[in-house]
Amino acid sequence: MSQVLSLSGTFSLALIEQSSIVTALSISVIFFLVLLILGLRKSYLLKKESEKLSQSFSSDTDEETKVYKDFTESHLYDNN
């Protein structure tokens, strides 16, 4: 009987404990959460900079203030 007890004691599989699984998942979740927060912050900053640049260039390229130029009188139409 002592051989059975010692056999069952040494035969136990080295399974991963639940606490180590929870720890590994927690570390993974925290890592990806930090990446998500950094990505959202970067996206917000790029959007803010894009809006600022589009406002600064909108005054230069306003379509309504351009004067229409007749392009049919060019050299391609033989109207020299």
GIMOMO-V183365 format. One line per field, one symbol per residue. ss: DSSP state (H for helix, E for strand, - for the rest). phi: phi as a letter, one per 30 degrees, with the letter a starting at -180 (. if undefined). psi: psi as a letter, one per 20 degrees, with the letter a starting at -180 (. if undefined). Layout:
ss->???
phi->???
psi->???
//
This chain:
ss->-HHHHHHHHH-------HHHHHHHHHHHHHHHHHHHHHHHHHHHHHHHHHHHHHHHHH----HHH---------HHH---
phi->.dddddddddddddddddddddddddddddddddddddddddddddddddddddddddddcdddddddcdcdcdddchcd
psi->hhhgghghhiipqmqpqhhhghgghgggggghgghgghghgggghhgghghghhhhihhhlphhiqpppojikriijkl.
//
